[in-house]
Amino acid sequence: MPTHSHTFVEKYDGMVGFGFNRETDERTVIYYLQKFSDDALMQAMVGRMTDAELCQIFDLLSDLLRRHLSESEYHRLFLKASHHH
């Protein structure tokens, strides 16, 4: 059974747009990130991205993970580790 899930993008039928309200903004970010991380899309894009673009994405995501998750949440939710020492 897969460890990761991307079901939101498959089920969401609401508005996709940014700047309307906080709830729509949050859902749009989830929608965009799940669409963006699609294996076929990433395979097409990652080789075309500059070193700076790759670094920018990595730094942004790493910073957000550090700021908004505890160490145990990082291991459980991001790394999908069943236990952490």
C-alpha distance (Angstrom), angle and dihedral (degrees) to the residues before:
residue distance angle dihedral
M1 . . .
P2 3.82 . .
T3 3.78 117.3 .
H4 3.80 95.2 -150.4
S5 3.77 127.3 60.8
H6 3.77 132.0 -159.4
T7 3.78 100.4 174.1
F8 3.80 98.8 131.6
V9 3.80 92.9 74.7
E10 3.80 90.7 48.4
K11 3.81 94.3 52.6
Y12 3.82 105.3 30.5
D13 3.78 114.0 106.8
G14 3.79 99.1 164.9
M15 3.77 130.9 107.1
V16 3.81 117.8 -58.6
G17 3.75 110.1 -153.9
F18 3.75 140.6 103.8
G19 3.80 130.9 -119.6
F20 3.81 98.9 28.9
N21 3.81 98.2 101.5
R22 3.80 139.5 -36.0
E23 3.82 95.1 -96.8
T24 3.81 93.3 52.0
D25 3.83 90.6 43.5
E26 3.82 90.9 53.9
R27 3.79 92.9 47.6
T28 3.80 91.7 46.1
V29 3.81 91.5 52.7
I30 3.83 90.7 51.0
Y31 3.82 90.1 46.8
Y32 3.81 93.4 48.7
L33 3.80 94.6 45.3
Q34 3.79 92.7 49.5
K35 3.81 91.7 47.3
F36 3.81 90.6 44.9
S37 3.81 93.5 51.3
D38 3.81 93.6 53.5
D39 3.81 108.1 132.3
A40 3.83 95.5 -126.6
L41 3.80 93.2 47.0
M42 3.80 93.1 47.4
Q43 3.80 91.5 47.7
A44 3.82 89.1 53.9
M45 3.81 95.2 45.0
V46 3.80 109.9 34.3
G47 3.81 95.5 69.8
R48 3.80 90.3 50.3
M49 3.79 94.8 51.9
T50 3.77 120.0 98.8
D51 3.79 121.8 -119.4
A52 3.81 87.6 -108.1
E53 3.83 91.9 53.0
L54 3.80 91.8 49.4
C55 3.81 89.9 48.7
Q56 3.81 92.1 47.2
I57 3.81 92.9 53.8
F58 3.81 93.1 44.0
D59 3.82 92.9 47.7
L60 3.82 93.5 47.1
L61 3.80 94.0 49.3
S62 3.80 93.6 43.2
D63 3.80 91.3 50.0
L64 3.81 92.6 49.1
L65 3.80 91.6 49.3
R66 3.83 91.2 49.9
R67 3.81 93.6 47.5
H68 3.79 99.9 44.2
L69 3.81 107.2 32.2
S70 3.77 131.6 62.9
E71 3.80 115.9 -131.4
S72 3.81 91.3 -101.0
E73 3.83 91.7 48.9
Y74 3.81 89.8 49.4
H75 3.80 91.2 54.0
R76 3.81 94.8 42.2
L77 3.81 101.4 38.7
F78 3.80 104.5 28.4
L79 3.80 105.3 26.2
K80 3.83 91.7 32.7
A81 3.80 89.4 -138.5
S82 3.78 113.3 164.9
H83 3.79 91.3 -147.2
H84 3.78 137.6 8.7
H85 3.79 128.7 -151.2
